[in-house]
Amino acid sequence: MAGRHRADTTRHADLPRPAIGTGEAVGRHRAGAIAATAATATVTATATVEQPEPAGQGGGLGTAVRRGLGLSLLNNALVRLGGVVAGIIIARLLVPEDYGVFAVALVVLNALLSINELGVSLAIVRWPRDPREIAPTVATLSICGSVMLYLLTFAAAPTVAAGLGAPQATTIIRVLAFSMILDGASAVPAALLTRQFQQGRRLVADLSGFAVSTGATIALALGGHGAWSLAIGYLLGNIATTVMVWVMAPDRPRPGWDGALVPELLGFGLPLAGSSLLVFGVLNAGNVLVGAELGALALGFYTLAFNLSSWPVSVFSLAVRRVALAAFARIADDRDALAEGVAKSVALLLAVTLPVCTMLALLAAPLIRVVYGGKWAPAAEVLMWLAVLGAARVMAELGYDLLVALARSRAVFAIQGIWLALLVPGVIVGARLDGVRGAAAAQALIACAVVLPSFVFAVHRAGVPARAALRHVGRPLLATAVLVVVVLGLGRVVDGDLTRLLVLGTAGGLACVAVLYPVVRLAR
């Protein structure tokens, strides 16, 4: 999927989303944008790149990956958990329609961010020689592409907003789209941080942006500014993050131009941008179609539920994806080591995300009513289905990373294309039959019944046998089954939303942890 497999390598993939319950943008998923069409060339280069050793970090690739992953997990956990708290406060200050209007503008921005820098920033990460030789040209292409796209967006905003069922979002689209220019300006410094596994510095930059955006959004919401509090807070957070990325980057090259490099850079980047749009469609079909079919109010409920369901993706999967592609690519030639690494990755991700998503689905109603208030109650039925989708997304993204590392570009495009082709009619039919709940159910069913089996089959054909890749999943599945039995069993005798949330959540969590404890050995 927000696919677009850029592996959050370069840009503001995970800027704080103060308006949404988990701090994640509507449908936003910069966790992946490595173009599958460029996968063969990309992986070959990535496997041979002599990455500069991160400052102060000895021990080679293994040490760099472990430290980078640890800091990436810490970064996501702090920002997302902080976003949950901020989202609760903001949700009680605003109404669902405010969320819906902002969501429309954010969907537009997400689409633009898929293509604004022409896909060239990732070249900094995978360049086999000194990246400073291409950095000035990449900076020029990123900035110019972003500015030109912003001007087009400014002119087209009224038509786009009306087409998405929220004409009142026109001005917000124009203001929020300025984030494209910030993104283009910081593309090269952010890519240099990623190239050197400098996730500690990214942690500082992201937390700075989160603090600014959350503070501004809450202050404006208290002042009664509605959807504008979300938009202005988001933009101010982007500005803060951009400044900190520039300050923290190991190098800050000025824009320049080398015409001899342009064909190679665009040859790499434009397919990436095209792939980004495809994956954007997969992630955001629900947002776009719910808004167009059901209006801003329904989109507000969908937005809250979608972002709550995306919490496991944001915290765990996104953190892993920041380092997974480079790590898989380095061991792609050793299929035994790769199969073992994939098997452990699958088991560990399932051990964390499957119980969390299951708990979200089982306790959706009391969670929504207790935490966000009765006015958000309709989002509970949506969350039940989108929690299933969230678990499926985590595993699909791991499969995406692995296929890219193995240069299986055609398989990636085929799966993404099928996914999008099924989503559009599926969400429309679901929305017309059962409203916003039907739209969510359609997405969950398509992901589980079609997409996940397709990734398993593609990985198997790529040389990592399905039996080998899935050999450690038994205990996570057993733990989840125990969790379901405990929660449903106790649910018959426990009354009251708050009591159910505390008692069932605690009992189910403890039972699950008891079963999962041996998995700690895999983590070590």
C-alpha distance (Angstrom), angle and dihedral (degrees) to the residues before:
residue distance angle dihedral
M1 . . .
A2 4.76 . .
G3 3.84 40.7 .
R4 3.55 90.3 136.2
H5 3.59 81.7 126.7
R6 3.72 101.8 -130.4
A7 3.74 87.4 136.7
D8 3.74 86.0 -137.2
T9 3.72 82.4 -79.9
T10 3.69 102.5 144.0
R11 3.68 121.2 9.3
H12 3.77 148.8 38.0
A13 3.73 92.5 -61.6
D14 3.71 94.3 143.9
L15 3.76 105.0 31.0
P16 3.78 109.8 153.6
R17 3.78 114.7 -84.6
P18 3.78 100.7 -154.6
A19 3.74 95.1 179.4
I20 3.74 100.2 58.4
G21 3.76 125.4 73.1
T22 3.78 97.5 -112.3
G23 3.75 97.0 32.3
E24 3.79 92.6 -108.0
A25 3.76 122.7 123.5
V26 3.75 121.4 -110.9
G27 3.74 105.8 -82.5
R28 3.74 89.2 -20.1
H29 3.72 114.4 146.8
R30 3.71 115.6 159.2
A31 3.69 88.6 165.9
G32 3.67 90.8 108.0
A33 3.70 137.9 30.2
I34 3.75 109.7 134.0
A35 3.75 102.7 131.8
A36 3.72 114.2 -119.4
T37 3.78 90.4 -148.2
A38 3.77 88.9 62.2
A39 3.77 93.5 39.6
T40 3.79 98.0 106.7
A41 3.77 94.4 53.2
T42 3.78 92.2 38.0
V43 3.76 96.6 52.2
T44 3.77 93.8 45.1
A45 3.77 90.6 52.5
T46 3.78 93.9 42.3
A47 3.76 91.8 53.4
T48 3.78 91.8 56.3
V49 3.77 101.5 36.4
E50 3.75 114.2 123.3
Q51 3.75 97.0 -138.0
P52 3.78 115.4 -155.0
E53 3.78 110.3 -111.6
P54 3.80 110.1 -107.5
A55 3.74 112.3 -106.6
G56 3.76 112.3 -87.2
Q57 3.77 93.9 3.4
G58 3.76 118.5 113.7
G59 3.78 128.3 173.5
G60 3.80 101.1 77.0
L61 3.77 130.7 -108.6
G62 3.80 97.2 -26.6
T63 3.78 93.3 54.9
A64 3.80 92.5 44.3
V65 3.81 92.3 50.2
R66 3.81 94.0 46.6
R67 3.79 93.5 48.6
G68 3.78 92.1 42.3
L69 3.80 91.7 50.2
G70 3.79 92.9 46.9
L71 3.79 92.7 51.1
S72 3.80 91.0 43.1
L73 3.80 90.6 54.2
L74 3.80 90.7 47.4
N75 3.80 90.5 48.9
N76 3.79 93.9 51.4
A77 3.79 94.2 42.3
L78 3.80 94.1 51.9
V79 3.81 94.8 44.5
R80 3.80 95.4 43.2
L81 3.78 96.5 43.4
G82 3.77 89.6 46.5
G83 3.78 87.4 48.9
V84 3.80 91.0 55.0
V85 3.79 91.1 56.2
A86 3.79 93.0 44.4
G87 3.80 91.2 45.2
I88 3.79 91.7 54.5
I89 3.79 91.2 53.0
I90 3.80 93.3 45.7
A91 3.81 94.2 45.1
R92 3.79 89.2 57.4
L93 3.80 91.4 50.4
L94 3.80 96.8 48.2
V95 3.80 136.9 47.5
P96 3.82 126.9 -119.3
E97 3.81 92.5 -105.4
D98 3.83 90.3 60.2
Y99 3.79 88.3 57.2
G100 3.78 90.4 48.2
V101 3.80 94.4 53.3
F102 3.79 92.1 47.4
A103 3.80 90.3 45.9
V104 3.81 90.7 57.7
A105 3.80 91.1 53.9
L106 3.79 91.7 45.3
V107 3.81 92.8 50.9
V108 3.80 88.5 55.1
L109 3.80 91.3 48.7
N110 3.80 91.7 49.4
A111 3.79 90.9 54.5
L112 3.79 91.2 49.7
L113 3.80 92.9 48.2
S114 3.78 88.3 57.6
I115 3.80 91.4 68.4
N116 3.80 109.6 13.2
E117 3.83 97.6 104.5
L118 3.82 92.8 38.9
G119 3.79 91.2 -116.2
V120 3.81 94.3 -80.0
S121 3.80 100.2 119.2
L122 3.80 93.3 79.4
A123 3.80 88.1 62.6
I124 3.82 86.6 74.1
V125 3.81 89.8 61.0
R126 3.80 97.3 48.1
W127 3.84 100.9 33.9
P128 3.84 107.5 129.3
R129 3.81 94.3 -147.1
D130 3.79 135.3 41.2
P131 3.84 105.1 -40.4
R132 3.79 90.7 -147.5
E133 3.78 89.7 79.1
I134 3.82 91.9 65.7
A135 3.82 100.3 27.1
P136 3.86 97.3 90.8
T137 3.81 92.6 50.2
V138 3.79 92.4 44.7
A139 3.81 89.6 50.7
T140 3.81 91.4 52.1
L141 3.80 93.4 48.5
S142 3.81 91.7 46.8
I143 3.78 95.6 48.9
C144 3.80 96.4 42.2
G145 3.80 93.1 46.3
S146 3.80 91.0 49.9
V147 3.81 94.8 48.5
M148 3.80 93.5 48.2
L149 3.79 92.2 48.7
Y150 3.79 91.1 48.2
L151 3.82 91.3 55.5
L152 3.79 90.9 50.8
T153 3.79 90.5 48.1
F154 3.79 92.3 50.7
A155 3.80 90.4 55.7
A156 3.80 96.1 43.1
A157 3.83 97.8 42.9
P158 3.86 97.3 101.2
T159 3.79 93.0 51.7
V160 3.80 93.7 44.6
A161 3.82 93.9 47.8
A162 3.79 92.4 49.5
G163 3.79 91.3 48.3
L164 3.80 90.5 54.3
G165 3.79 92.4 51.9
A166 3.83 98.0 -106.7
P167 3.82 112.5 89.5
Q168 3.81 88.3 167.7
A169 3.82 88.0 70.1
T170 3.83 93.5 69.6
T171 3.78 98.4 101.2
I172 3.80 92.8 39.1
I173 3.80 89.2 55.0
R174 3.79 90.3 53.4
V175 3.79 93.2 49.4
L176 3.79 96.4 42.7
A177 3.80 92.4 47.6
F178 3.80 89.3 67.9
S179 3.80 84.1 80.1
M180 3.81 85.9 77.0
I181 3.78 91.3 67.2
L182 3.80 91.1 48.7
D183 3.78 89.0 49.4
G184 3.79 93.1 51.3
A185 3.80 92.2 47.4
S186 3.80 93.2 52.7
A187 3.82 98.1 38.8
V188 3.82 96.0 100.8
P189 3.84 98.5 44.1
A190 3.82 90.2 47.0
A191 3.80 91.2 49.3
L192 3.79 91.1 51.4
L193 3.81 90.1 53.2
T194 3.80 89.9 52.1
R195 3.80 93.6 45.8
Q196 3.80 90.0 58.3
F197 3.85 95.7 41.9
Q198 3.81 88.9 -116.8
Q199 3.80 94.8 161.4
G200 3.81 91.5 146.2
R201 3.77 90.2 65.4
R202 3.79 90.7 44.8
L203 3.79 87.2 53.6
V204 3.80 90.7 58.3
A205 3.82 92.5 46.3
D206 3.80 94.8 47.4
L207 3.79 94.8 45.9
S208 3.79 89.9 49.9
G209 3.79 90.9 53.6
F210 3.78 91.4 45.5
A211 3.79 92.9 52.6
V212 3.80 92.8 49.7
S213 3.80 96.1 44.4
T214 3.79 95.2 45.5
G215 3.79 94.5 46.2
A216 3.79 92.8 48.0
T217 3.80 93.9 45.9
I218 3.79 94.5 50.4
A219 3.80 92.4 45.8
L220 3.81 92.2 50.2
A221 3.81 92.8 44.0
L222 3.81 89.6 53.4
G223 3.79 86.6 52.9
G224 3.80 90.9 56.4
H225 3.81 99.1 -110.3
G226 3.81 95.5 139.3
A227 3.80 116.8 -167.4
W228 3.79 90.3 2.3
S229 3.79 90.2 66.7
L230 3.80 88.4 61.6
A231 3.79 94.8 45.9
I232 3.80 97.2 46.2
G233 3.80 92.7 43.6
Y234 3.80 90.4 51.1
L235 3.80 92.6 49.6
L236 3.81 93.8 47.0
G237 3.79 89.6 49.8
N238 3.80 90.0 52.8
I239 3.79 90.7 50.8
A240 3.81 91.5 51.4
T241 3.80 92.6 47.8
T242 3.79 91.9 47.8
V243 3.79 91.6 52.8
M244 3.80 92.1 48.6
V245 3.81 92.8 47.2
W246 3.80 88.6 55.2
V247 3.78 91.2 47.9
M248 3.81 93.9 47.1
A249 3.82 98.8 41.5
P250 3.83 116.8 110.7
D251 3.80 88.9 -131.9
R252 3.81 135.3 13.8
P253 3.81 107.5 -159.0
R254 3.77 119.0 -167.0
P255 3.80 120.6 -124.2
G256 3.79 113.1 -86.2
W257 3.78 140.9 152.8
D258 3.77 136.8 -117.5
G259 3.78 108.9 170.8
A260 3.79 92.4 -164.6
L261 3.81 90.5 64.2
V262 3.78 97.2 47.9
P263 3.84 98.8 81.6
E264 3.80 91.7 51.1
L265 3.79 93.7 45.5
L266 3.80 94.2 47.5
G267 3.79 90.9 43.3
F268 3.77 87.5 58.2
G269 3.80 98.5 36.1
L270 3.80 105.9 42.6
P271 3.81 94.8 60.2
L272 3.80 86.1 48.5
A273 3.79 90.7 53.8
G274 3.80 90.5 48.8
S275 3.77 91.2 50.0
S276 3.80 89.7 48.2
L277 3.79 90.0 58.3
L278 3.79 91.2 50.4
V279 3.79 92.7 52.2
F280 3.80 90.7 42.7
G281 3.77 87.0 58.3
V282 3.79 91.2 53.1
L283 3.80 92.9 51.2
N284 3.77 98.4 39.8
A285 3.79 104.0 37.3
G286 3.78 88.7 98.4
N287 3.80 94.5 51.5
V288 3.79 94.5 46.1
L289 3.79 96.5 43.9
V290 3.80 96.4 41.7
G291 3.80 89.5 52.3
A292 3.80 93.3 46.6
E293 3.83 95.5 43.3
L294 3.80 102.5 36.0
G295 3.83 107.8 19.1
A296 3.79 137.4 -122.1
L297 3.82 96.7 -55.6
A298 3.80 94.0 57.1
L299 3.79 89.4 43.1
G300 3.80 88.9 55.8
F301 3.82 91.1 57.4
Y302 3.79 90.9 44.0
T303 3.81 90.8 49.5
L304 3.78 94.2 55.1
A305 3.78 93.3 45.8
F306 3.81 94.1 44.9
N307 3.75 93.5 53.0
L308 3.78 94.3 45.7
S309 3.79 88.3 52.0
S310 3.80 89.8 48.6
W311 3.79 93.8 57.7
P312 3.84 93.7 97.0
V313 3.81 89.4 48.0
S314 3.78 92.0 49.9
V315 3.78 98.0 45.9
F316 3.79 103.6 35.4
S317 3.79 111.0 16.8
L318 3.80 96.6 41.6
A319 3.79 91.5 49.7
V320 3.80 91.5 51.1
R321 3.79 93.2 46.5
R322 3.78 92.3 57.4
V323 3.79 88.3 71.6
A324 3.81 105.6 13.8
L325 3.80 99.4 85.3
A326 3.80 94.4 52.1
A327 3.81 91.0 44.4
F328 3.83 94.7 48.5
A329 3.79 91.2 46.3
R330 3.81 92.2 53.9
I331 3.84 92.7 56.6
A332 3.81 98.4 32.9
D333 3.81 92.2 112.5
D334 3.82 93.6 55.7
R335 3.79 100.7 69.2
D336 3.81 95.0 -177.8
A337 3.79 92.1 54.1
L338 3.80 90.1 42.7
A339 3.81 93.0 51.2
E340 3.81 91.0 49.9
G341 3.79 91.8 47.1
V342 3.80 91.7 49.5
A343 3.81 92.7 46.9
K344 3.80 92.2 52.6
S345 3.80 92.2 43.5
V346 3.81 91.2 52.4
A347 3.81 92.5 47.9
L348 3.79 94.7 47.2
L349 3.80 94.5 46.7
L350 3.80 91.1 47.4
A351 3.81 91.3 47.2
V352 3.79 90.0 58.1
T353 3.78 105.8 31.2
L354 3.81 104.0 36.0
P355 3.83 96.0 59.2
V356 3.81 91.7 42.5
C357 3.80 93.2 50.3
T358 3.80 91.4 44.4
M359 3.79 90.7 51.8
L360 3.80 89.9 50.1
A361 3.79 90.7 53.0
L362 3.81 95.7 45.8
L363 3.82 95.9 44.9
A364 3.80 98.6 33.8
A365 3.81 96.7 118.5
P366 3.83 99.6 49.6
L367 3.80 90.6 39.2
I368 3.80 93.5 55.5
R369 3.80 95.4 42.8
V370 3.82 96.3 45.6
V371 3.78 99.0 40.5
Y372 3.79 103.9 33.5
G373 3.79 104.1 21.3
G374 3.78 137.1 -112.0
K375 3.80 94.9 -69.8
W376 3.80 88.3 69.8
A377 3.83 95.3 49.5
P378 3.85 94.5 111.9
A379 3.82 88.2 64.7
A380 3.82 90.8 68.2
E381 3.81 95.9 75.3
V382 3.80 88.7 48.5
L383 3.80 92.3 49.9
M384 3.80 91.9 54.5
W385 3.81 90.5 64.4
L386 3.78 98.3 34.5
A387 3.81 90.8 54.1
V388 3.81 86.6 63.2
L389 3.79 88.8 49.9
G390 3.82 90.2 50.4
A391 3.81 92.4 57.4
A392 3.80 90.7 47.1
R393 3.79 91.5 50.5
V394 3.80 92.6 55.9
M395 3.80 92.6 56.0
A396 3.79 94.0 40.3
E397 3.79 90.9 54.8
L398 3.79 92.1 51.3
G399 3.79 88.5 52.3
Y400 3.81 89.5 48.4
D401 3.81 91.6 53.7
L402 3.78 92.4 48.4
L403 3.81 94.2 49.2
V404 3.80 91.3 48.9
A405 3.80 90.5 50.5
L406 3.81 89.0 51.2
A407 3.83 92.0 49.1
R408 3.81 93.3 -116.5
S409 3.79 94.5 147.5
R410 3.78 96.7 152.2
A411 3.78 92.5 54.0
V412 3.81 91.3 50.1
F413 3.79 93.2 50.3
A414 3.78 92.7 44.8
I415 3.80 92.9 53.1
Q416 3.79 93.9 44.3
G417 3.79 91.3 46.9
I418 3.80 92.8 50.3
W419 3.79 90.3 46.5
L420 3.80 93.4 53.6
A421 3.81 93.2 41.6
L422 3.80 90.5 55.9
L423 3.80 96.0 40.2
V424 3.77 98.3 60.1
P425 3.81 98.5 56.5
G426 3.80 91.1 31.9
V427 3.81 94.8 57.0
I428 3.81 92.4 43.1
V429 3.80 92.8 51.3
G430 3.81 92.0 43.5
A431 3.81 92.3 49.9
R432 3.80 92.7 49.6
L433 3.80 93.7 46.6
D434 3.80 100.1 42.3
G435 3.78 109.7 3.0
V436 3.77 121.1 -126.1
R437 3.81 92.2 -18.0
G438 3.79 90.2 57.0
A439 3.80 91.4 50.6
A440 3.81 90.4 53.3
A441 3.80 93.2 46.0
A442 3.79 91.4 52.6
Q443 3.80 91.5 55.1
A444 3.80 93.5 48.7
L445 3.80 93.6 48.6
I446 3.80 94.1 48.5
A447 3.81 92.3 48.7
C448 3.81 94.4 49.4
A449 3.79 100.4 37.0
V450 3.80 100.2 39.9
V451 3.79 115.4 9.9
L452 3.81 102.4 47.8
P453 3.83 94.7 46.2
S454 3.80 88.2 48.2
F455 3.81 92.1 54.8
V456 3.81 91.9 47.1
F457 3.80 90.6 51.1
A458 3.82 92.8 46.5
V459 3.81 92.7 48.9
H460 3.80 89.9 48.7
R461 3.81 91.2 52.6
A462 3.80 89.8 47.6
G463 3.79 90.3 64.6
V464 3.81 103.8 -91.1
P465 3.83 104.1 107.5
A466 3.78 114.2 -132.5
R467 3.82 91.0 -129.4
A468 3.80 90.9 54.4
A469 3.80 94.0 45.1
L470 3.80 93.2 49.3
R471 3.79 100.9 38.1
H472 3.82 95.3 108.6
V473 3.83 98.6 46.6
G474 3.80 97.2 91.4
R475 3.78 97.1 88.0
P476 3.84 96.6 46.7
L477 3.82 88.7 50.4
L478 3.80 91.7 48.0
A479 3.81 91.6 48.1
T480 3.79 90.7 51.9
A481 3.80 91.4 49.4
V482 3.82 90.0 51.7
L483 3.80 89.4 49.3
V484 3.81 91.5 53.6
V485 3.82 92.8 49.0
V486 3.81 93.1 49.0
V487 3.80 95.9 46.2
L488 3.81 95.4 44.8
G489 3.80 92.2 43.5
L490 3.77 96.0 50.5
G491 3.80 90.9 39.2
R492 3.79 89.2 72.5
V493 3.79 93.0 63.3
V494 3.82 103.2 32.0
D495 3.81 119.6 83.4
G496 3.79 133.4 -171.4
D497 3.79 127.2 52.8
L498 3.80 97.7 -108.3
T499 3.80 93.3 43.1
R500 3.79 92.0 48.2
L501 3.78 91.5 48.5
L502 3.80 94.1 50.4
V503 3.81 100.9 36.8
L504 3.79 99.2 38.9
G505 3.78 93.4 40.5
T506 3.81 93.0 50.1
A507 3.81 95.9 43.4
G508 3.79 93.7 45.5
G509 3.78 92.4 46.1
L510 3.81 94.1 50.3
A511 3.80 92.5 47.8
C512 3.77 90.4 49.3
V513 3.80 94.2 48.4
A514 3.81 91.3 50.2
V515 3.80 90.6 57.5
L516 3.79 94.0 42.1
Y517 3.80 98.2 49.3
P518 3.84 95.2 100.1
V519 3.80 88.6 58.6
V520 3.81 87.1 72.0
R521 3.79 86.2 79.4
L522 3.80 89.7 62.4
A523 3.78 91.3 51.2
R524 3.79 91.1 53.3
